Amino acid sequence: MIKKPTWQYDEFRHFGVDFSNQEEVRAYDSKQGTTIEKELQLVTGLGIQPEQSLMEFGCGTGCFAIAAAQHCRSVRAVDVSKAMLEYTSNRAEELGLKNLVICHAGFLSYQHTGEPVDWIVTKYTLHHLPDAWKLVALIHIHNCLASDGSLFLRDVVFSFPPSEYARHYQEWIDGMSGTFTRDEFEAHIRDEFSTHGFVMESLLKAAGFVIEEANYPSSMYADYKCKKPSNHASAPDAKYRGD
């Protein structure tokens, strides 16, 4: 393993819910309302093809990765939590899946080997990084994708007028579904790094992606479906104008 620079952001440090706790891991799917069956609908809805390869960053309990492995050629499931990966591995073994590879890493520390992948999916994970490191993560994702490869990103992303932040944060916390606790929602706002839609779209473009779809189903959530253009072998460098 390549030794990381001492200045690199520590993506393994704990924020919010402790996903090294086995009880939290077991409770995660019910809190999220997630099932393998629902995730398989997302796999097919995105248009992922059986002959394609896929990687998921922040696989959690493996619902989406396992659904994808039942549908497409090969899947890599990446997460910083060993407990989550153990849970995912056990589920895959129970289902007899042989095309799912487990990787203990994050956006910044993952080291890709082999052919580029056709799809990368990440859901509710990128907000763990500050914006500057989100861009680094997106560049890494871009470089792992095959030419014309696709990225699907789903996360807590804000689309309300920035001046109205206090009202929208409070309404989000007050309107919680009863799965995650009020303290967990408050900790997300206080300690994690969700960003605004105009920032996220700028980061995606700076990393070299073409945004095919940007959906904001509420003022607190967003989905992005992006393409790596065939004429970009690697992420382009932004050009800055001096004063």
C-alpha positions in Angstrom: 0.0 0.0 0.0 1.3 3.5 -0.9 1.9 5.6 2.2 -0.5 8.6 2.1 0.9 12.1 2.6 0.6 13.5 6.1 -1.5 16.4 4.8 -4.1 14.1 3.2 -7.6 14.2 4.8 -8.3 11.3 7.1 -11.4 9.7 5.6 -11.3 6.9 8.2 -12.0 9.1 11.2 -15.4 8.8 12.7 -18.3 11.3 12.2 -21.9 10.9 13.2 -23.3 7.4 13.5 -20.6 4.9 14.5 -20.6 2.3 11.7 -17.9 0.2 13.4 -20.7 -0.7 15.9 -22.3 -4.0 14.9 -25.7 -3.0 16.3 -25.6 0.2 14.1 -24.6 -1.9 11.1 -27.5 -4.4 11.6 -30.0 -1.5 12.1 -28.8 0.5 9.1 -31.1 -1.0 6.4 -34.2 -0.6 8.4 -33.3 3.0 9.2 -32.7 3.8 5.6 -35.7 1.8 4.4 -33.4 0.0 2.0 -33.8 -3.5 0.6 -31.9 -5.5 -2.1 -35.2 -5.6 -4.1 -35.5 -1.8 -4.1 -31.9 -1.4 -5.0 -32.3 -3.8 -7.9 -35.0 -1.4 -9.2 -32.4 1.4 -9.1 -29.8 -0.8 -10.9 -32.2 -1.5 -13.8 -33.6 2.1 -13.7 -30.2 3.5 -14.3 -29.8 1.4 -17.4 -26.8 -0.7 -16.1 -26.3 -3.6 -18.5 -25.5 -7.2 -17.6 -22.2 -7.1 -19.4 -21.0 -4.0 -17.5 -18.8 -3.6 -14.5 -19.6 -1.5 -11.5 -18.0 -0.1 -8.4 -19.7 1.4 -5.3 -18.0 3.8 -3.0 -19.5 3.7 0.5 -21.3 0.4 0.0 -22.5 0.2 3.6 -24.4 -3.0 4.3 -24.1 -3.9 0.6 -27.7 -3.7 -0.5 -26.9 -1.9 -3.8 -23.6 -3.7 -4.5 -25.3 -7.1 -4.0 -28.3 -6.0 -6.2 -25.8 -4.9 -8.9 -23.8 -8.2 -8.6 -27.0 -10.1 -9.3 -27.5 -8.1 -12.5 -24.1 -7.2 -14.0 -20.7 -8.8 -14.8 -18.6 -7.7 -11.8 -18.9 -5.4 -8.8 -16.4 -3.8 -6.4 -17.8 -2.8 -3.0 -15.7 -0.1 -1.3 -16.1 1.2 2.3 -14.0 2.6 5.1 -15.9 0.5 7.7 -14.6 -3.0 8.3 -17.8 -3.9 10.0 -19.9 -2.8 7.0 -17.7 -4.8 4.7 -17.9 -7.9 6.8 -21.7 -7.6 6.8 -21.7 -7.2 3.0 -19.3 -10.1 2.5 -21.5 -12.4 4.6 -24.6 -11.4 2.7 -22.8 -12.1 -0.6 -21.6 -15.4 0.6 -25.1 -16.4 1.7 -26.4 -15.6 -1.8 -23.5 -17.5 -3.5 -22.3 -14.4 -5.4 -18.8 -14.9 -6.9 -18.5 -11.6 -8.8 -18.4 -9.2 -5.9 -15.0 -8.0 -4.6 -14.7 -6.3 -1.2 -12.3 -3.3 -0.8 -11.4 -1.7 2.5 -10.8 1.9 1.4 -12.4 5.3 0.8 -12.6 7.8 -2.0 -9.1 9.1 -1.4 -7.3 5.9 -0.4 -8.7 3.5 -2.9 -6.1 2.2 -5.4 -7.6 0.9 -8.6 -6.1 -2.1 -10.4 -7.3 -3.8 -13.5 -9.5 -2.4 -16.2 -11.5 0.8 -15.8 -15.1 0.2 -14.7 -18.3 1.1 -16.7 -20.2 2.5 -13.7 -19.5 4.1 -10.3 -22.2 4.6 -7.8 -22.1 6.4 -4.5 -25.0 7.2 -2.3 -25.0 9.3 0.9 -21.3 9.1 1.3 -19.5 12.0 -0.5 -20.8 14.4 2.2 -18.2 13.0 4.6 -15.5 15.0 2.8 -15.0 18.8 2.8 -15.6 20.4 -0.6 -11.9 20.5 -1.7 -11.6 16.8 -0.9 -14.9 16.1 -2.7 -13.2 17.4 -5.8 -10.2 15.1 -5.3 -12.6 12.2 -4.8 -14.4 13.0 -8.0 -11.2 13.2 -9.9 -10.2 9.7 -8.6 -13.7 8.5 -9.6 -13.2 10.0 -13.1 -9.9 8.3 -13.5 -11.3 4.9 -12.5 -14.0 5.0 -15.1 -13.8 3.7 -18.7 -14.2 6.1 -21.5 -17.9 7.0 -21.7 -18.3 5.5 -18.2 -21.1 6.8 -15.9 -21.3 8.1 -12.4 -24.5 8.1 -10.3 -24.3 10.3 -7.2 -27.0 10.6 -4.6 -26.5 12.6 -1.4 -27.8 15.2 1.0 -27.3 18.3 -1.1 -29.0 21.7 -0.5 -31.0 23.5 -3.1 -32.7 26.2 -1.0 -31.7 29.9 -1.2 -28.5 30.1 0.9 -29.9 33.0 3.0 -32.7 30.7 4.2 -30.4 28.0 5.6 -31.6 28.2 9.2 -35.2 27.6 8.3 -34.5 24.7 6.0 -32.0 23.0 8.4 -34.6 23.3 11.2 -37.5 22.0 9.1 -35.4 19.1 8.0 -34.5 18.2 11.6 -38.1 18.7 12.8 -39.5 16.6 9.9 -37.3 13.6 10.4 -38.9 10.3 9.6 -38.4 8.7 13.0 -35.7 6.3 11.9 -32.5 8.2 12.5 -32.7 10.2 15.7 -33.0 14.0 16.0 -29.4 14.1 17.5 -28.1 12.3 14.4 -29.8 14.8 12.0 -28.4 17.7 14.1 -24.9 16.1 14.0 -25.1 15.8 10.2 -25.7 19.6 9.9 -23.2 20.5 12.5 -20.3 18.1 11.9 -20.5 16.7 8.3 -19.9 18.4 5.0 -23.1 18.4 2.9 -22.9 21.2 0.3 -25.1 23.2 -2.0 -26.3 22.1 -5.5 -24.5 24.8 -7.3 -21.2 23.8 -5.6 -21.7 20.1 -6.3 -22.5 20.8 -10.0 -19.3 22.9 -10.2 -17.2 20.2 -8.6 -18.6 17.5 -11.0 -17.8 19.7 -14.0 -14.3 20.6 -12.6 -13.6 16.9 -12.3 -14.3 16.4 -16.0 -17.9 15.1 -15.9 -20.8 16.0 -18.1 -24.0 16.2 -16.0 -26.7 14.4 -17.9 -29.3 14.7 -15.2 -29.5 16.8 -12.0 -32.5 16.1 -9.9 -33.5 17.9 -6.7 -36.5 16.0 -5.2 -36.4 18.3 -2.2 -34.4 21.2 -0.9 -32.1 18.7 1.0 -31.5 15.9 -1.4 -30.1 15.5 -5.0 -29.3 12.9 -7.6 -26.8 13.3 -10.4 -26.2 11.1 -13.4 -23.0 12.0 -15.1 -20.9 10.8 -18.0 -17.1 10.7 -18.5 -16.7 12.0 -22.1 -14.8 9.7 -24.4 -12.4 12.6 -25.3 -11.2 13.0 -21.7 -8.7 10.3 -20.8 -8.2 12.0 -17.4 -9.8 14.8 -15.4 -9.0 18.2 -16.9 -7.2 20.9 -14.8 -9.2 24.0 -14.1 -7.8 27.3 -15.5 -7.5 30.2 -13.2 -7.1 33.8 -14.2 -4.6 35.9 -12.2 -5.4 39.3 -10.8 
